[in-house]
């Protein structure tokens, strides 16, 4: 059965929502790097929030989607959940054998397992925390049970060399993860106050229309191969929850030093995202067809990429200042701030870490990477762009999560 995905496009805020949950594009490099950074953090048991964050967003989204479709039966709900999971690029599940008491389920193409092998090589420990939580949240929604009604054990994982598939045992009972309440769309601005800025020779609106019109959805195996990476249309609230729960755990243990320890982990993940996904976009055939013909200056390359970023669901980005030595990016309704405000209220520090890392990545790719020559995105090239002398660094000047109008990131040569 073919399902029409209930995708809502919030063009004014440059966002996508499904079942009230904001969805953002990220690639397998970012997904695995962020998760490894969280798992490697000392003195923090991250499994409960890595799983709980997924259960939360799955339950919140599917509960609303089932209502939108008028889906009352368990088989109909299972079909919707399976199709939405595949469409988002997470892999595939067959939920038909699961009932109100749980059961066993397998997947030959779980995104996180395959992505982990591709990026880091085999790992003996299971890595599909997102899928584990999603199963628990999805089953609770399917059977009209409260969130937290199921626990799950990830008994085998394709990320290792032993198994050809991932497997889970799901059971009714006390959850083995934290319970959260999704903020849904988060706290957005009532009306964005856009700046009058120079957009170079790039047609921002035309790029947005073209990219949002592309079919970037999971194939029959639940993968989205595009721009040289595997994309996912992932939950903004999942990324935010796992990021900020780690930061809060480190602050609780170490005080203000915890923030200093967490920040570079998340900014580095932004660098990895920019290097791989932005680099892939700017060396793709889609870029050559849609954006390259309008580019006359190196500054136009920055504008072209920012126009593409506006089609990722990350909020609306503007370039307020730009030269070969520095840039200022203004971001309206960045998803990190929206989520933080909805989850925790006003922050006492700046938390738009992904935006900070990604902004630095844009400048390094354009002004140091000779991106027009279509380089290979190797570890050595990454070290050259982000670790060598003369590279660009970024700092957050303002942040919506602190109650300010928008987030501002200043990028400059180090």
N, C-alpha and C positions, 0 to 999 in steps of 0.2 A: 504493500500500500504506500503510495506516495503522499508525503506530508508537506503541506505548505507551512514553512517556518514562520511563526508570528513575529517577524523582525520589525521593530519600530525604529525608524531613523529620525533622530532628533537633530535636524540639520542646523538649527540655530546654535546648538551647543556642541555640534560635531560629535555626537554620541550615538551608540546603538544600544537598544534594550530588547530583551526577550523575557517575557514574564516578569517585568519590572526590574530585572537585573541588568546593569550596564555590562556590555561585552566589549572587549578590546582585542585587537590583533597583537599577538606576540609569537615569536618563533621558538623552535626547540632549543636553541642555544640559550636564550634567556630563561626559559622554563627550567632547564636543568641546572644552569649556573646559579640562579636564585635559590633553588632548592638545596643544592650542595652547600652554598654559603650558609644557609640556615642550619643544615644538619651538622656542619663543621663547627658551629659556634660552641665554645666550651661552657659547661655548667648549665646548659639549658636542655630540658627534655622537650624537643620540638614536635614529636609525633602527635601528641594530643591536639595541638592546634593545626598541624598540617592536615590531619584527617578531619578534625572538627570544622575547619573553615570550608572544606569541600562539602561536607554533609549539610551545612547551613545554606549555602547558595543553591545546591541542588534541590533541597526541600522547598526553599522559598520560591524558586523559579517554577518548578514543576507543579506546585500547588496552584499557582496562578494560571499556568498554561493549561492544566486540566480543566479548570473552570472556563477559560476562554473557549476551549474546544467542546465543552459540554461532555467531557469524557467521564463516564460513571463506572464503567466496568474495568476490572484489573487488566484483562488482555488489551483493551484499547489504550489504557494508560501506559502499559509496558511498551507498546509499539511506539507511542509518542516519545517516551523517554529514550528508547534505543535510537530512534531516528534523530532526535535532537543532539544526542551525544555524538553520533557519527558525523552529523552535519558540522559540528563545531571543531572537528579534527582531533578528537580525543581517542579515537579507535572505535571498536565495536563491542557490543555486549548482546548476548541472547538471554533475556531475563525470563523466558517462558517457564523455566523449571523452578523459579523462586516463588514462594508463597508467604503467607502471613507469619510463618515461623522462620523464614530465611531459606537457606539452601546453599548449594555450591554453584559457582559460576566461573567461567573461564573466558579469556580473550587472547587471541593470537597476535593482536596488533595494538596493544596499549601504548598510547603516545609516549608516556614518560619512560617506559621500559625501553622502547626502541630508540628514543631520543638519547637516553643515557648511554646506551651501547655505542651509538654513533658519535657522541661527543667525548665520552670518558673511557669507553671500553667496558668490558664486563665487570659486574660487581656482585658478590655473593649475596648481599642483603637485598630484600625487596625495596623498590624505589617508588612504587605507584601509590603514594599516599593520597593523591587527588582522587584516583579511581576508587580507592577504598572508602573514602568519605562520601564520594558521589553515590556509591551503591547504597550506603546506609540512609542517606537523605532521600534518595529516589524511592526506595522501598517504603519508607515511612509515608511519603506523599501518595504513592500508588495505593496503599491499603488504608488511607485515612487515619494514620496513627500519628502520635506526637513525634516531633523530632527528638531523637535519642532513644527510640524504641528498639533499635538494632545495634549490634556490635559486629565487627568484621575482622577477620584475620587474613592477611595476604600470605597464603601458604606457599606459593611458588611464584617466581618472577622471571620473565624473559630477559631481564637485564643481565642475568648471569649466563654462564655457558651450559648449565645443566638442563634447563627446561625450555621447550619450544613454545610455551604459552605461559600466561599468568593465570593464577587461580586464587579464588577467595572462598572462604567459608563464612557465610553471613548467618547470624543467629539472633533470634529475639532475646532481648535481655539488656542488662546494664551497659551503656555505651562505653567504649574504650577510647573516648575522645572528648574534647571540650564541647560544650553546647553554647552556640552563639545565636544572636538574632540579627539577621541581615538588615542593613540600613536601606536596602533597595536602591533607588536612584541616588541616594545620598543627599547631601545638602548642596544644592546648586545655586548659582546666582539667579536672582529673579529676572534680570536682564543684563546681558553682557555689555559692558561699556568698551566698545572696540576703539582702538586707536587709529588715527589717520597715519598710515605708514606707506612707505615706498615698497611696492611688490615686484620691482624690477620688470622684466619682460614676461613674467609668468602669469598665466590665467589661472588664478587660484580656484575660482569657481568651476572652471572647465575641468581642471584636474580632479577636483572633488567629485564632480558628476561622473567622470569617466571611471575613476577607481571604485566608487561605490556601486557602479553598475556592473562591475566584473563579478563573475561567479566564483567566489573564493569560498568554497564549501568542501566538506569531506567527500572523498571518493568512496567506492564500495568497501574499502578497508578502513575508512575513517581517518584518512590522511589528507592534508592539504599541501601538496608540493607546489611551491611558488617562490619565485625570486631566489632560487638556490637554497631554500630552507624548507622546513616543515612548519607551516603556520598552524596556530590554533586561534579560534575565536573564543577567548577565555573570559572568565569572570573577573571583572575589575575588583570586586569585593573580596575575591579569594586572594589575589595578589596583595591587596592592602592589608587584609587580616593577618596573613602569615608574616608580612614585613613588620607590621607594627606590634604584633604579639611578641616577636623576637626582640624588638627594640625595648618594649616595656619590660620583658623578663630581664634583659641586661641592665636596664635602669634600676629595677627593683633590687638587683644583686649588687650593683656597683655604683649606683647614684649617677651623677652627671657623666662619669667616665663611660657608662653604658652607652650613652648616645654617641660618644666619640668612637666607641668600638663598633657600633652598628653602622654608622653612616658610610664609611668606606666600603663596606660589604655591598650595600645597596647601590651606591654610586657606580661601583665597579660592574655590577650587573647591568646597569644602564649603558656602560661602555660596551659590554659584550653584545647587548641588544643592538646598539647603533652600528657597531662594526659588522655584524653578520646580517641583520635584516635591512638596515639602511644601505649598507654596501651592496647587498643583493638587489635591492630595488634599483639603485643607480647604475647597475651593470646589466639590467634585464632588458629583454626585447620590448617589454611594455613601456619602460622608460624611454627607450630609443624611439618608439612610435608616438607616445603621448606627450612627452615633456621635452626631450632633447631638441627637437626642431626650434623651440622658442628660446633656447639658452644662448645668449650672446656674450656674457661675462661670467667670471667665476662666482660673482655674487648671485647671478641667476641660478647657479647650481644649488646654492643654499636655499633660495626661494622655491625652486622646484621641489626640493626634498621636503621643505616645510609644508608645501601644498599637499604633498603625498602623506605626510604625517597626520594632517587634518582628516584623512580618510581612514585612520586606524582606530577611532573611537577614544582617543586620548584627550579630547577637548579641543578647543580652537587655539592654534599657535599663530603668533604674529612675530615678525622680525622688526623690532623697534629701531635698532641701530646695527650697522654692519660695515665692516672693513676687513682687510686681510689680517688685521692684528687683533680684532675684538668684535664681539656681537652681543646684543641684548635681545633675549627672547621673552615675550610676554605670553602667558598661557592662561586662557580663560577656562574655568571649570576643569582643571586637570583632575584626573580620576583619583589620584592619591589624596588630594585635599578633599574632594567631595566625599570620599569614603571615610576619611579620618573624622571629618566633622559629623558625619552620620553615626559613626561608631563610638567616638570618644568625646565629642564636643571640641571646643576651641583648643588648639595646641599651644604650648608655651615655647615651641621651637619649630623651625622649618622642616617639613617632612616630605617634600616633593623630590625624592631621591632619584627615581627613574628619570624624571624630567631633567634633573641636573646632569646626570651621566649621559643621557641621550643628546643634550645640547652640546656638550663638549665633543661628543662623537661626530656630530654634523660638521663642526669646524675642522676637526682633525682629518676627516675623510676628504673634505673639499680642498682645504688649503695645504695639507701635508701629504695626502694619500695619492695625488694624481689620479683621482678616481675615473677621469675620462679615458684613461688608458686601460681600463678594465683589469685591474690587478687581481691576483689570486689572494684569497683571504686566509692566509696561513698564520700560524702562531707567531712566526717571526715578524710578519707584517703588523700584527696586532701590537707586539712589543714596540715596534718602530713608531706606531701612531700614538700610543698611550703611555709609554714608559721612557722614551728617549728625550733628550734635551730639546727644548723648543716646541714641545707639544702644547696643546690648549688644555686649560683647566676651567672649571666652572664653579660658581658659587650662587646660592640662592639669595637674592636681595629682598624679595617679598614672598609671602606664601599665603594662599587662600585659607589654609588650615589654621592660620593665626588670626583670622578675621579680616584680612586685607582683601581688596577688590579682586586681585588676580595674583598669579604667581609670576615672578620675574627672575630670570636666570641670566647672569652676566658671564660671558665666556672670554677668556683672555689668554695670551701666551704666557707660559710659565717661565 
